[in-house]
Amino acid sequence: MKTVSTGAEQSVIHPAGWRAGRSFWLAGVAVGAMALATPAAAQSETVQELIVTGSRSKPRTVLESPVPVDAFSAEDIQSISVTDTQDLLKTLIPSYTLTRQPISDGATFIRPASLRGLPSDKTLLLVNSKRRHRSALVVTGGSGVQAQDAAQIPASALKSVEVLRDGAGAQYGSDAIAGVINFILKDSASGGGLSIQAGQYYERDGEAIIISGDKGFALGENGFVHAAFEYATEQPTARVQTFCNRNIPNQSAGFCVPLFPTETTAPGSAFTAAYAQRVNYAGLYNRIPQKWGQPEGEYTRVFINSGYELGVGELYAFGNYGRSHQKEDFNYRNPVDVGASTNNLDDYIRMRDGRLFSANQIFPLGFTPEYLGTVTDYSIVGGYKGEYGPIGFDLSGRWGVDKLRYDLEHTVNFSLGEATPTEFNQGTLRSDELALNADFTYEFAGFTPEPIAIAFGLEYRREGYEIQAGDVAAYIAGPYAQQDPYDFCTDEANVAVRTLRPTAPQNQGIICNSMTQVIDGRTFTNPVYAVLGVGSNGAPGFPPLYAGRLTRNSKAAYVEASTDLSDRLFVQAALRIEDFSDFGSTVDYKVAGRFEINDIFAVRGSVGTGFRAPTTGQNFTTIVSTVVNNGQPVAQGLFPATNPVAQFLGAQPLKPEESKNFSVGITATPLPSMTLSVDAYYIEIDDMFYAVTPITVTPALQAALIAANVPGANTIGQVNFFQNAFDAQIQGVDVVATYAHNWENGHTTTVSTAFNWNMPVVDKVKVIVDPSGVTRRFFDGEYAYDFKHSEPRWRGSMTAFHKFGPFTGVARASVYGPYKNMFSVTNPVIQKWNPEIFIDLEGSWDVTEKARITLGVRNLFDNYPDRDKIGESATNGRIYRSDMIVDWQGGFYYAKINYTF
């Protein structure tokens, strides 16, 4: 093989035969490893720990559970050195996927994830078995998720993590379609530790520092307080090539940095020397116009857990505070018009005194808006639990808030002209949740060979979502949002100004009898009649028209029963009734069971229903953002389904997604130190939620936007909104195995392996007719194809722990299967990505009983996925599909010091 250098990046060209067979070879490695060993509880003794997730009536062990549950210990968690618990889950759970989206508005700051191929709002997050509140982010495209944010939970606070890979709507309510992840907090009254880690990528960027720790304290003689914190900083990465939007497949030609000086100074060029004198061309080569990579970030996260035995039970309380601040680059704005877009930096307007002004007088080399997101998250949960006679009880209340503030720097509001600021507050999104719960358990005997365990309870929940307006300058329509704002051509009092001819050639006189004017040898829209875009460029601010608050409440009751009908058969059933103030009522059920064939093998399975109610944020969000269409930035407006604009296009009121879940599997202990589980699943989801295919703004639609008082209506090029767009089916298989061995020389080895095969399919696409008679298919062929193919069809991981004396070694292989992507319906060219394998290594030395030094590397061989070859993502210097599951940042090495109290 040979390596081809492309500046800061490298791509590897493999022999054709090897590449063709690589998929089968890697799949064989992942599946063959199952015979030896998986992730979950890396240590054999962990497998026998009781798990509370998956059954509200009776704790079980991992192998005895009638549904698949993974249990990860503190040691498993500590062996993964990342700044984000989302990345931790991605490493531990093969069916849990996560993308790094460098230019995706709020999704860059709060990254949506996926379990079993379903968006993150279909996986419920719990902390100490209590529902976690949602984030403030409503993703403005795709599945439009408003999910809970696992990143707010620092790894240093975790005693264990339990992952239920099965639908659980009948037990936990809305959102638990793909599964449930339960974070169990540390609860010791003593001990603790401090950890400091530093590292960077092979490309010598993305430097990261993590300082974390925890400490337990006794609270009198009967209680505890355990506090944990995490502070991290990350520098940005840039995986880019020379910015040149030329010769890109399936894309029209655009701005090109290397050609810019030549094209603007060549004889016969449309650009004159007068313009060239104002531009320092060399400056374009001394900086990266636009980064593609992880954002710059700073994070502070604190969690406190406490309990105190009192009377027949325990008073408990836990909560968190988190604050993160991140910055991403938006798409680069060209310094000159390349003929494919409006509102360019070189568009001229006439100021009040008649002089000319264009935005490239502020940014002569163009500009890249910098988008800043500040997330503030806090919660408090408290209650009293215990046993009163035969009845177990847990009475609790919780309150949580998540806020996302948006700021923009290094940009302009074109319509304000010469008066525009270059920094804006776009506004703040706020999500809050209040809940009261009463949960009970009871066992009674006499009807079955073993007592029947009953769990039942009530819940009241109130959810709120608020949009807070931004700076006036971020959304206001300035004077240049209309033609001739100073009446140069309509008011005779301005004749003197109109006939003024300043001495500078670029300030030539005003004309009124033409819609164009030649300035500096180029033809522009007549500056008197130029109409410029409204709002901060890149993301207009939230105006008071969009601001406000929406709330709803829900009430629920549930019951669950489980028992051993014999010494080999365990059964479980659950029923939940829930009523939402905005969507009405739903009833869901679940039946599960496990049968031991013999002392080695058992079979298990479940069937149930679930649902996900659209959130208050999804019902309320109105936002205008910039997307890239055919290589050019386009303003796109997202509106609620109830908005007049959406109604004009045929939008229907949103309704809950409803699901049916089926699973069947086997568990085995073929050796005393080996466990194995294989579980197949099938999920049907009706009325799946999605942002419709963007609709191009026509003159009639623009008139509707203007009538609805939408800021910047004259510059919005596309419109979309959320709908129950299609029905889907998900099928797959999970394989999990562990093997532990104690060597005669005192060494110990634990090997854990996991494998997931997953295939989502669009079953039925909704079609409606809008009031004008136009038939609209809300989910086009490209969306349907990418929904099925854009994530790896399979993924496997193998982790090996080896301990000898004071030394511990960890080796992990993560394998991603093939995936594909379609360019568009009208141009259905498809790119296929081959499987990739990433190797992580870590070695630790216990210097003393309390101190440990660790050296490690992620992605040892600096692997990258294939580059974009169809042009869907290869614009503005981008190399890789930035929304892909497979990591595209390269190798990362780090050092860590731990001290145990």
ChimeraX attribute file (.defattr): number of C-alpha atoms within 10 A of each C-alpha:
attribute: neighborCount
match mode: 1-to-1
recipient: residues
	/A:1	8
	/A:2	9
	/A:3	10
	/A:4	11
	/A:5	10
	/A:6	11
	/A:7	9
	/A:8	10
	/A:9	14
	/A:10	13
	/A:11	15
	/A:12	14
	/A:13	12
	/A:14	12
	/A:15	10
	/A:16	9
	/A:17	8
	/A:18	11
	/A:19	14
	/A:20	12
	/A:21	11
	/A:22	15
	/A:23	16
	/A:24	12
	/A:25	13
	/A:26	19
	/A:27	19
	/A:28	12
	/A:29	15
	/A:30	23
	/A:31	18
	/A:32	12
	/A:33	20
	/A:34	25
	/A:35	13
	/A:36	17
	/A:37	25
	/A:38	31
	/A:39	28
	/A:40	26
	/A:41	26
	/A:42	26
	/A:43	23
	/A:44	20
	/A:45	10
	/A:46	15
	/A:47	21
	/A:48	15
	/A:49	16
	/A:50	15
	/A:51	23
	/A:52	19
	/A:53	26
	/A:54	28
	/A:55	22
	/A:56	22
	/A:57	23
	/A:58	22
	/A:59	15
	/A:60	18
	/A:61	17
	/A:62	27
	/A:63	22
	/A:64	22
	/A:65	23
	/A:66	30
	/A:67	24
	/A:68	29
	/A:69	25
	/A:70	24
	/A:71	24
	/A:72	24
	/A:73	21
	/A:74	17
	/A:75	13
	/A:76	20
	/A:77	21
	/A:78	13
	/A:79	18
	/A:80	21
	/A:81	22
	/A:82	19
	/A:83	22
	/A:84	16
	/A:85	20
	/A:86	22
	/A:87	19
	/A:88	21
	/A:89	21
	/A:90	17
	/A:91	22
	/A:92	23
	/A:93	25
	/A:94	26
	/A:95	27
	/A:96	21
	/A:97	26
	/A:98	22
	/A:99	21
	/A:100	25
	/A:101	24
	/A:102	23
	/A:103	23
	/A:104	22
	/A:105	24
	/A:106	24
	/A:107	19
	/A:108	22
	/A:109	27
	/A:110	26
	/A:111	20
	/A:112	28
	/A:113	26
	/A:114	19
	/A:115	23
	/A:116	30
	/A:117	23
	/A:118	20
	/A:119	20
	/A:120	26
	/A:121	28
	/A:122	26
	/A:123	28
	/A:124	27
	/A:125	26
	/A:126	21
	/A:127	19
	/A:128	19
	/A:129	17
	/A:130	18
	/A:131	19
	/A:132	23
	/A:133	26
	/A:134	26
	/A:135	28
	/A:136	30
	/A:137	29
	/A:138	24
	/A:139	23
	/A:140	28
	/A:141	18
	/A:142	15
	/A:143	22
	/A:144	22
	/A:145	26
	/A:146	25
	/A:147	27
	/A:148	23
	/A:149	24
	/A:150	25
	/A:151	20
	/A:152	27
	/A:153	24
	/A:154	24
	/A:155	28
	/A:156	28
	/A:157	27
	/A:158	22
	/A:159	17
	/A:160	21
	/A:161	27
	/A:162	24
	/A:163	22
	/A:164	24
	/A:165	26
	/A:166	28
	/A:167	33
	/A:168	31
	/A:169	31
	/A:170	28
	/A:171	26
	/A:172	22
	/A:173	25
	/A:174	23
	/A:175	24
	/A:176	27
	/A:177	34
	/A:178	27
	/A:179	24
	/A:180	28
	/A:181	24
	/A:182	24
	/A:183	25
	/A:184	20
	/A:185	25
	/A:186	25
	/A:187	21
	/A:188	20
	/A:189	19
	/A:190	14
	/A:191	12
	/A:192	19
	/A:193	17
	/A:194	19
	/A:195	19
	/A:196	18
	/A:197	21
	/A:198	18
	/A:199	22
	/A:200	20
	/A:201	20
	/A:202	16
	/A:203	16
	/A:204	10
	/A:205	16
	/A:206	22
	/A:207	18
	/A:208	22
	/A:209	22
	/A:210	19
	/A:211	19
	/A:212	23
	/A:213	22
	/A:214	24
	/A:215	23
	/A:216	22
	/A:217	17
	/A:218	16
	/A:219	15
	/A:220	8
	/A:221	9
	/A:222	12
	/A:223	19
	/A:224	21
	/A:225	22
	/A:226	25
	/A:227	25
	/A:228	26
	/A:229	23
	/A:230	25
	/A:231	20
	/A:232	21
	/A:233	20
	/A:234	22
	/A:235	17
	/A:236	20
	/A:237	21
	/A:238	20
	/A:239	20
	/A:240	22
	/A:241	20
	/A:242	18
	/A:243	20
	/A:244	20
	/A:245	20
	/A:246	15
	/A:247	11
	/A:248	19
	/A:249	14
	/A:250	16
	/A:251	19
	/A:252	14
	/A:253	18
	/A:254	20
	/A:255	22
	/A:256	18
	/A:257	16
	/A:258	15
	/A:259	11
	/A:260	15
	/A:261	16
	/A:262	12
	/A:263	14
	/A:264	17
	/A:265	15
	/A:266	12
	/A:267	10
	/A:268	9
	/A:269	13
	/A:270	13
	/A:271	18
	/A:272	17
	/A:273	13
	/A:274	12
	/A:275	16
	/A:276	13
	/A:277	9
	/A:278	12
	/A:279	18
	/A:280	11
	/A:281	17
	/A:282	11
	/A:283	12
	/A:284	17
	/A:285	12
	/A:286	8
	/A:287	8
	/A:288	17
	/A:289	23
	/A:290	25
	/A:291	24
	/A:292	27
	/A:293	23
	/A:294	24
	/A:295	26
	/A:296	19
	/A:297	20
	/A:298	18
	/A:299	21
	/A:300	19
	/A:301	25
	/A:302	23
	/A:303	26
	/A:304	22
	/A:305	22
	/A:306	24
	/A:307	23
	/A:308	19
	/A:309	17
	/A:310	13
	/A:311	10
	/A:312	11
	/A:313	16
	/A:314	18
	/A:315	19
	/A:316	19
	/A:317	19
	/A:318	21
	/A:319	19
	/A:320	21
	/A:321	20
	/A:322	22
	/A:323	19
	/A:324	22
	/A:325	19
	/A:326	21
	/A:327	24
	/A:328	29
	/A:329	24
	/A:330	24
	/A:331	23
	/A:332	21
	/A:333	25
	/A:334	22
	/A:335	20
	/A:336	18
	/A:337	17
	/A:338	13
	/A:339	10
	/A:340	14
	/A:341	10
	/A:342	15
	/A:343	19
	/A:344	22
	/A:345	24
	/A:346	20
	/A:347	22
	/A:348	26
	/A:349	28
	/A:350	25
	/A:351	20
	/A:352	14
	/A:353	12
	/A:354	24
	/A:355	20
	/A:356	20
	/A:357	20
	/A:358	20
	/A:359	23
	/A:360	20
	/A:361	15
	/A:362	17
	/A:363	19
	/A:364	20
	/A:365	21
	/A:366	22
	/A:367	21
	/A:368	22
	/A:369	24
	/A:370	19
	/A:371	27
	/A:372	26
	/A:373	23
	/A:374	21
	/A:375	26
	/A:376	21
	/A:377	25
	/A:378	20
	/A:379	20
	/A:380	17
	/A:381	23
	/A:382	18
	/A:383	18
	/A:384	20
	/A:385	21
	/A:386	18
	/A:387	16
	/A:388	11
	/A:389	8
	/A:390	10
	/A:391	13
	/A:392	16
	/A:393	20
	/A:394	18
	/A:395	17
	/A:396	20
	/A:397	19
	/A:398	22
	/A:399	20
	/A:400	22
	/A:401	21
	/A:402	25
	/A:403	23
	/A:404	25
	/A:405	20
	/A:406	23
	/A:407	22
	/A:408	26
	/A:409	19
	/A:410	16
	/A:411	25
	/A:412	30
	/A:413	28
	/A:414	29
	/A:415	28
	/A:416	21
	/A:417	21
	/A:418	18
	/A:419	14
	/A:420	19
	/A:421	17
	/A:422	17
	/A:423	19
	/A:424	28
	/A:425	23
	/A:426	27
	/A:427	21
	/A:428	22
	/A:429	25
	/A:430	23
	/A:431	26
	/A:432	22
	/A:433	21
	/A:434	19
	/A:435	21
	/A:436	18
	/A:437	19
	/A:438	18
	/A:439	19
	/A:440	21
	/A:441	21
	/A:442	19
	/A:443	18
	/A:444	12
	/A:445	10
	/A:446	8
	/A:447	9
	/A:448	12
	/A:449	12
	/A:450	17
	/A:451	16
	/A:452	22
	/A:453	19
	/A:454	22
	/A:455	24
	/A:456	21
	/A:457	18
	/A:458	18
	/A:459	18
	/A:460	17
	/A:461	18
	/A:462	17
	/A:463	21
	/A:464	19
	/A:465	26
	/A:466	22
	/A:467	25
	/A:468	18
	/A:469	21
	/A:470	22
	/A:471	19
	/A:472	17
	/A:473	26
	/A:474	29
	/A:475	27
	/A:476	21
	/A:477	20
	/A:478	20
	/A:479	20
	/A:480	24
	/A:481	23
	/A:482	17
	/A:483	17
	/A:484	22
	/A:485	20
	/A:486	18
	/A:487	14
	/A:488	24
	/A:489	19
	/A:490	12
	/A:491	10
	/A:492	11
	/A:493	11
	/A:494	16
	/A:495	13
	/A:496	11
	/A:497	16
	/A:498	19
	/A:499	14
	/A:500	16
	/A:501	15
	/A:502	12
	/A:503	9
	/A:504	8
	/A:505	11
	/A:506	16
	/A:507	17
	/A:508	19
	/A:509	18
	/A:510	22
	/A:511	16
	/A:512	16
	/A:513	9
	/A:514	10
	/A:515	13
	/A:516	16
	/A:517	21
	/A:518	12
	/A:519	20
	/A:520	17
	/A:521	15
	/A:522	11
	/A:523	11
	/A:524	17
	/A:525	17
	/A:526	24
	/A:527	27
	/A:528	28
	/A:529	22
	/A:530	22
	/A:531	25
	/A:532	27
	/A:533	27
	/A:534	29
	/A:535	30
	/A:536	31
	/A:537	26
	/A:538	26
	/A:539	25
	/A:540	29
	/A:541	32
	/A:542	28
	/A:543	23
	/A:544	13
	/A:545	11
	/A:546	19
	/A:547	18
	/A:548	13
	/A:549	16
	/A:550	15
	/A:551	18
	/A:552	16
	/A:553	16
	/A:554	18
	/A:555	17
	/A:556	20
	/A:557	21
	/A:558	22
	/A:559	22
	/A:560	24
	/A:561	22
	/A:562	24
	/A:563	21
	/A:564	19
	/A:565	16
	/A:566	13
	/A:567	10
	/A:568	13
	/A:569	17
	/A:570	20
	/A:571	20
	/A:572	22
	/A:573	21
	/A:574	25
	/A:575	20
	/A:576	23
	/A:577	18
	/A:578	20
	/A:579	16
	/A:580	16
	/A:581	12
	/A:582	15
	/A:583	14
	/A:584	12
	/A:585	13
	/A:586	18
	/A:587	18
	/A:588	22
	/A:589	21
	/A:590	23
	/A:591	20
	/A:592	21
	/A:593	22
	/A:594	25
	/A:595	22
	/A:596	19
	/A:597	13
	/A:598	9
	/A:599	10
	/A:600	13
	/A:601	15
	/A:602	21
	/A:603	19
	/A:604	24
	/A:605	23
	/A:606	23
	/A:607	21
	/A:608	24
	/A:609	24
	/A:610	31
	/A:611	25
	/A:612	22
	/A:613	21
	/A:614	24
	/A:615	21
	/A:616	20
	/A:617	29
	/A:618	25
	/A:619	19
	/A:620	23
	/A:621	25
	/A:622	21
	/A:623	18
	/A:624	24
	/A:625	19
	/A:626	23
	/A:627	21
	/A:628	14
	/A:629	13
	/A:630	17
	/A:631	22
	/A:632	21
	/A:633	20
	/A:634	19
	/A:635	22
	/A:636	24
	/A:637	25
	/A:638	23
	/A:639	25
	/A:640	23
	/A:641	24
	/A:642	17
	/A:643	17
	/A:644	16
	/A:645	26
	/A:646	22
	/A:647	17
	/A:648	15
	/A:649	24
	/A:650	20
	/A:651	26
	/A:652	15
	/A:653	14
	/A:654	22
	/A:655	17
	/A:656	19
	/A:657	22
	/A:658	21
	/A:659	25
	/A:660	21
	/A:661	23
	/A:662	20
	/A:663	24
	/A:664	21
	/A:665	21
	/A:666	23
	/A:667	27
	/A:668	20
	/A:669	18
	/A:670	12
	/A:671	11
	/A:672	10
	/A:673	16
	/A:674	21
	/A:675	24
	/A:676	24
	/A:677	23
	/A:678	21
	/A:679	22
	/A:680	19
	/A:681	22
	/A:682	19
	/A:683	24
	/A:684	21
	/A:685	23
	/A:686	19
	/A:687	20
	/A:688	23
	/A:689	26
	/A:690	20
	/A:691	22
	/A:692	24
	/A:693	22
	/A:694	17
	/A:695	17
	/A:696	14
	/A:697	19
	/A:698	11
	/A:699	10
	/A:700	8
	/A:701	18
	/A:702	21
	/A:703	15
	/A:704	19
	/A:705	23
	/A:706	14
	/A:707	12
	/A:708	13
	/A:709	11
	/A:710	20
	/A:711	23
	/A:712	22
	/A:713	22
	/A:714	19
	/A:715	19
	/A:716	22
	/A:717	20
	/A:718	22
	/A:719	23
	/A:720	24
	/A:721	29
	/A:722	30
	/A:723	27
	/A:724	25
	/A:725	23
	/A:726	22
	/A:727	20
	/A:728	21
	/A:729	18
	/A:730	21
	/A:731	19
	/A:732	20
	/A:733	20
	/A:734	23
	/A:735	25
	/A:736	26
	/A:737	28
	/A:738	30
	/A:739	25
	/A:740	24
	/A:741	15
	/A:742	13
	/A:743	10
	/A:744	7
	/A:745	8
	/A:746	9
	/A:747	14
	/A:748	16
	/A:749	19
	/A:750	23
	/A:751	26
	/A:752	28
	/A:753	32
	/A:754	30
	/A:755	27
	/A:756	27
	/A:757	20
	/A:758	22
	/A:759	19
	/A:760	23
	/A:761	17
	/A:762	20
	/A:763	14
	/A:764	16
	/A:765	18
	/A:766	15
	/A:767	14
	/A:768	15
	/A:769	13
	/A:770	16
	/A:771	12
	/A:772	9
	/A:773	10
	/A:774	11
	/A:775	13
	/A:776	18
	/A:777	16
	/A:778	25
	/A:779	22
	/A:780	14
	/A:781	18
	/A:782	17
	/A:783	21
	/A:784	19
	/A:785	19
	/A:786	20
	/A:787	19
	/A:788	22
	/A:789	19
	/A:790	19
	/A:791	23
	/A:792	27
	/A:793	20
	/A:794	23
	/A:795	29
	/A:796	30
	/A:797	29
	/A:798	25
	/A:799	25
	/A:800	22
	/A:801	21
	/A:802	18
	/A:803	17
	/A:804	14
	/A:805	11
	/A:806	12
	/A:807	16
	/A:808	18
	/A:809	19
	/A:810	20
	/A:811	19
	/A:812	22
	/A:813	20
	/A:814	22
	/A:815	23
	/A:816	26
	/A:817	22
	/A:818	17
	/A:819	21
	/A:820	17
	/A:821	24
	/A:822	21
	/A:823	18
	/A:824	17
	/A:825	12
	/A:826	8
	/A:827	10
	/A:828	14
	/A:829	15
	/A:830	14
	/A:831	18
	/A:832	15
	/A:833	17
	/A:834	18
	/A:835	24
	/A:836	21
	/A:837	19
	/A:838	21
	/A:839	20
	/A:840	20
	/A:841	18
	/A:842	21
	/A:843	19
	/A:844	21
	/A:845	17
	/A:846	16
	/A:847	11
	/A:848	11
	/A:849	10
	/A:850	11
	/A:851	16
	/A:852	18
	/A:853	19
	/A:854	19
	/A:855	17
	/A:856	22
	/A:857	23
	/A:858	23
	/A:859	23
	/A:860	16
	/A:861	14
	/A:862	18
	/A:863	20
	/A:864	21
	/A:865	21
	/A:866	20
	/A:867	17
	/A:868	20
	/A:869	18
	/A:870	18
	/A:871	22
	/A:872	23
	/A:873	22
	/A:874	23
	/A:875	24
	/A:876	25
	/A:877	22
	/A:878	24
	/A:879	21
	/A:880	24
	/A:881	21
	/A:882	22
	/A:883	17
	/A:884	19
	/A:885	20
	/A:886	27
	/A:887	20
	/A:888	22
	/A:889	24
	/A:890	19
	/A:891	21
	/A:892	23
	/A:893	19
	/A:894	19
	/A:895	19
	/A:896	19
	/A:897	17
	/A:898	19
	/A:899	17
	/A:900	16
	/A:901	14
